[in-house]
Amino acid sequence: MKATNSWIVRPKSKHQSPFLRLFCIPYAGGSASIFHRWSSQLPPDIEVCSIQLPGREKRLKEPPFTELLPLIQSLAPVLLPYLDIPFAIFGHSTGAIVSFELVRQLRRQKAPNPVHLFVSARRAPQLPSTESPIHQLPEAAFIEKLRRYQGTPDAILKNPELMEIFLPTLRADLAINETYIYSSEPPVDCPISAFGGLQDMEVSRDDLAAWRYQTNSTFSLRMFPGNHFFLHGEHHALLSSISQDLNSALSI
């Protein structure tokens, strides 16, 4: 049994010896708890390991990262003891670009490769953003942008006390995404599956399809009903797709 750490949240084990670990990285402002239902809805020999980034939940008092490279350089060594069995990585929105660069960082360290990379609701890394950055906007304008993205409940947006806690972490997470600069490296060797929302006004099918150029292996793209945060309303269908891809990779 590995020692617990503040980065990885694992449910009570359903299986004494999991066959695969699925590391899940949340969207901007999200926490490990957004994946709490996944464990019960995936095969019992898949262990869901949700990544808890600084600045939220039990790590609320820790300063959040604002740049991607220091984040993955801190996260990669934490994962190494957990890479003793096959593993896959899922990331949504900002979490998708963190996941992708984490795979490349592990490769630089000559660590094991994931058997699959799942990227959700984020344009391919080589595509420049067509949107103006928002992480440094004045508070009123920033909150209005959040309302448009439909990812933050209105009850939170209208609560000054909650927003005082929530905004610094959200700004930091968005800074990770908005200041990211892609550098060309060879494609990764694991398969990539990209997921998107049919009503997502921020990320198009073409934006997602361009992920195919980041892998030497197979690529698939699936679209689901919903906006940028379709993973909540469509989590059953999403998890079914993830299970299917992992079955194909490992015959679980």
C-alpha positions as CSV (number, residue, x, y, z in Angstrom):
1,M,0.0,0.0,0.0
2,K,1.5,3.3,-1.1
3,A,1.6,6.3,1.3
4,T,-1.1,8.8,0.6
5,N,-0.2,12.2,-0.5
6,S,-2.0,15.5,-1.0
7,W,-1.9,15.3,-4.8
8,I,-3.9,12.1,-5.3
9,V,-7.4,11.3,-4.1
10,R,-8.3,7.6,-4.3
11,P,-11.6,6.0,-3.4
12,K,-11.8,3.1,-1.1
13,S,-10.5,0.2,-3.2
14,K,-13.0,-1.9,-5.0
15,H,-10.3,-4.3,-6.1
16,Q,-7.4,-5.6,-4.1
17,S,-5.1,-5.4,-7.1
18,P,-6.3,-2.9,-9.7
19,F,-5.3,-3.7,-13.3
20,L,-5.1,0.0,-14.3
21,R,-5.0,3.5,-12.8
22,L,-6.8,6.3,-14.4
23,F,-5.4,9.7,-13.4
24,C,-8.0,12.5,-13.7
25,I,-7.1,16.2,-13.9
26,P,-10.0,18.7,-13.5
27,Y,-10.9,21.9,-15.5
28,A,-10.0,25.4,-14.3
29,G,-11.4,26.0,-10.8
30,G,-12.3,22.3,-10.5
31,S,-11.1,19.9,-7.8
32,A,-10.7,16.2,-7.3
33,S,-14.3,15.8,-6.1
34,I,-15.7,16.3,-9.6
35,F,-14.6,12.7,-10.3
36,H,-16.0,11.2,-7.1
37,R,-18.7,9.2,-9.0
38,W,-16.4,7.8,-11.6
39,S,-15.0,5.0,-9.5
40,S,-18.4,3.4,-9.0
41,Q,-19.2,3.6,-12.8
42,L,-16.0,2.2,-14.2
43,P,-15.0,-1.5,-14.1
44,P,-13.8,-2.5,-10.6
45,D,-10.3,-3.2,-11.6
46,I,-9.8,0.4,-12.8
47,E,-8.6,2.6,-9.9
48,V,-9.6,6.3,-10.3
49,C,-6.9,8.6,-9.0
50,S,-8.2,12.2,-9.0
51,I,-5.5,14.9,-9.0
52,Q,-6.0,17.5,-6.3
53,L,-4.2,20.6,-7.3
54,P,-3.1,23.2,-4.8
55,G,-5.6,26.0,-3.9
56,R,-8.8,24.0,-3.4
57,E,-10.6,21.7,-1.0
58,K,-8.0,20.2,1.5
59,R,-5.3,22.2,-0.2
60,L,-7.1,25.5,-0.1
61,K,-4.4,27.2,1.9
62,E,-1.6,26.3,-0.6
63,P,-0.9,28.8,-3.4
64,P,-2.2,27.6,-6.8
65,F,0.2,27.3,-9.7
66,T,-0.1,29.9,-12.4
67,E,2.3,28.4,-15.0
68,L,2.1,25.0,-16.6
69,L,5.8,23.9,-16.5
70,P,6.3,24.3,-12.8
71,L,3.0,22.4,-12.3
72,I,4.0,19.3,-14.3
73,Q,7.5,19.4,-12.9
74,S,6.0,19.1,-9.4
75,L,3.3,16.6,-10.4
76,A,5.3,14.1,-12.4
77,P,7.6,12.9,-9.5
78,V,4.5,12.5,-7.3
79,L,3.0,10.0,-9.8
80,L,6.1,7.9,-10.3
81,P,5.3,5.4,-7.4
82,Y,1.9,4.9,-8.9
83,L,3.1,3.9,-12.4
84,D,3.9,0.3,-11.4
85,I,0.8,-0.9,-13.3
86,P,-0.7,0.3,-16.6
87,F,-2.2,3.7,-16.4
88,A,-4.1,6.3,-18.4
89,I,-4.7,10.0,-18.0
90,F,-7.8,12.1,-18.5
91,G,-8.0,15.9,-18.5
92,H,-10.9,18.3,-19.1
93,S,-10.4,21.8,-20.6
94,T,-7.3,23.2,-18.8
95,G,-6.8,19.7,-17.4
96,A,-6.4,18.4,-20.9
97,I,-3.4,20.6,-21.7
98,V,-1.9,19.7,-18.3
99,S,-2.5,16.0,-19.0
100,F,-0.8,16.3,-22.4
101,E,2.3,18.1,-21.1
102,L,2.4,15.7,-18.2
103,V,2.7,12.8,-20.6
104,R,5.6,14.6,-22.4
105,Q,7.2,15.4,-19.1
106,L,7.1,11.7,-18.1
107,R,8.7,10.8,-21.4
108,R,11.5,13.3,-20.8
109,Q,12.1,11.5,-17.4
110,K,12.1,8.1,-19.2
111,A,9.1,7.1,-17.0
112,P,6.5,4.6,-18.2
113,N,4.2,5.6,-21.0
114,P,0.4,5.7,-20.4
115,V,-1.7,3.2,-22.3
116,H,-4.1,6.0,-23.3
117,L,-4.5,9.8,-23.1
118,F,-8.0,11.2,-22.9
119,V,-8.4,14.9,-23.7
120,S,-11.7,16.7,-23.3
121,A,-13.0,20.1,-24.2
122,R,-9.7,21.7,-25.2
123,R,-8.3,22.6,-28.6
124,A,-5.2,20.8,-29.7
125,P,-2.0,22.3,-28.2
126,Q,-0.5,23.4,-31.5
127,L,-3.6,25.6,-32.3
128,P,-3.3,29.2,-31.2
129,S,-6.1,30.7,-29.1
130,T,-8.6,32.9,-31.0
131,E,-9.9,34.3,-27.7
132,S,-8.5,37.2,-25.6
133,P,-7.1,36.2,-22.2
134,I,-9.5,36.7,-19.3
135,H,-7.5,35.8,-16.2
136,Q,-6.5,39.4,-15.5
137,L,-9.8,41.0,-16.2
138,P,-11.3,43.3,-13.5
139,E,-13.6,41.3,-11.3
140,A,-17.0,42.4,-12.8
141,A,-15.9,41.6,-16.3
142,F,-14.2,38.4,-15.2
143,I,-17.4,37.2,-13.5
144,E,-19.4,38.0,-16.6
145,K,-17.1,35.8,-18.7
146,L,-17.5,33.0,-16.2
147,R,-21.3,33.3,-16.5
148,R,-21.0,32.9,-20.3
149,Y,-19.0,29.7,-19.9
150,Q,-21.8,28.2,-17.8
151,G,-19.4,26.3,-15.6
152,T,-19.8,28.1,-12.4
153,P,-23.2,27.9,-10.6
154,D,-25.0,31.2,-10.5
155,A,-25.4,30.9,-6.7
156,I,-21.6,31.0,-6.4
157,L,-21.2,33.9,-8.9
158,K,-23.7,36.0,-6.8
159,N,-22.1,35.1,-3.4
160,P,-19.2,37.6,-2.6
161,E,-17.8,35.4,0.2
162,L,-17.6,32.3,-2.0
163,M,-16.2,34.3,-4.9
164,E,-13.5,35.8,-2.7
165,I,-12.3,32.2,-2.0
166,F,-12.9,30.9,-5.5
167,L,-11.6,33.6,-7.8
168,P,-7.8,33.5,-7.0
169,T,-7.7,29.8,-7.8
170,L,-9.8,30.1,-10.9
171,R,-7.7,33.0,-12.2
172,A,-4.5,31.0,-11.5
173,D,-5.9,28.0,-13.4
174,L,-6.9,30.1,-16.4
175,A,-3.5,31.7,-16.4
176,I,-2.0,28.2,-16.8
177,N,-4.1,27.7,-19.9
178,E,-3.9,31.2,-21.4
179,T,-0.1,31.7,-20.9
180,Y,0.7,28.2,-22.3
181,I,3.1,28.2,-25.2
182,Y,3.3,25.1,-27.3
183,S,6.7,23.7,-28.2
184,S,7.1,21.1,-30.9
185,E,8.2,17.6,-29.9
186,P,7.7,14.2,-31.4
187,P,4.1,12.9,-31.1
188,V,3.3,10.8,-28.1
189,D,3.3,7.0,-28.5
190,C,0.0,6.3,-26.7
191,P,-3.5,6.5,-28.3
192,I,-5.4,9.7,-27.9
193,S,-9.1,10.0,-27.5
194,A,-10.6,13.5,-27.8
195,F,-14.1,14.4,-26.4
196,G,-16.2,17.5,-27.0
197,G,-19.6,19.0,-26.4
198,L,-21.8,19.6,-29.4
199,Q,-23.0,23.0,-28.0
200,D,-19.6,24.1,-26.8
201,M,-19.1,27.6,-28.0
202,E,-15.4,27.7,-27.1
203,V,-14.0,24.4,-28.6
204,S,-15.1,23.2,-32.1
205,R,-14.9,19.7,-33.6
206,D,-12.0,20.9,-35.8
207,D,-10.2,22.1,-32.7
208,L,-10.5,18.7,-31.2
209,A,-9.8,16.8,-34.4
210,A,-6.3,18.4,-34.6
211,W,-5.2,16.3,-31.6
212,R,-4.7,13.5,-34.1
213,Y,-1.3,15.1,-35.0
214,Q,-0.1,14.6,-31.4
215,T,0.0,10.8,-31.5
216,N,1.9,8.2,-33.3
217,S,-0.8,5.7,-32.4
218,T,-4.5,5.6,-32.9
219,F,-6.8,8.6,-32.5
220,S,-10.6,8.9,-32.0
221,L,-13.0,11.8,-31.6
222,R,-16.4,11.7,-29.9
223,M,-18.9,14.5,-29.5
224,F,-21.6,14.5,-26.8
225,P,-24.7,16.7,-26.2
226,G,-23.9,19.7,-24.0
227,N,-21.8,22.7,-23.6
228,H,-18.1,23.1,-22.5
229,F,-19.0,21.2,-19.3
230,F,-20.8,18.3,-20.9
231,L,-18.8,15.8,-18.7
232,H,-21.4,16.4,-15.9
233,G,-24.6,15.8,-17.8
234,E,-23.1,13.1,-20.1
235,H,-20.8,11.4,-17.6
236,H,-22.5,7.9,-18.2
237,A,-21.8,8.1,-22.0
238,L,-18.4,9.6,-21.4
239,L,-17.3,6.8,-19.0
240,S,-18.7,4.2,-21.3
241,S,-16.4,5.6,-24.1
242,I,-13.4,5.6,-21.7
243,S,-14.1,2.0,-20.7
244,Q,-14.4,1.0,-24.3
245,D,-11.1,2.5,-25.2
246,L,-9.4,1.0,-22.2
247,N,-10.9,-2.4,-23.1
248,S,-9.4,-2.0,-26.6
249,A,-6.0,-1.1,-25.2
250,L,-5.7,-3.8,-22.5
251,S,-8.6,-6.3,-22.9
252,I,-9.8,-5.5,-19.4
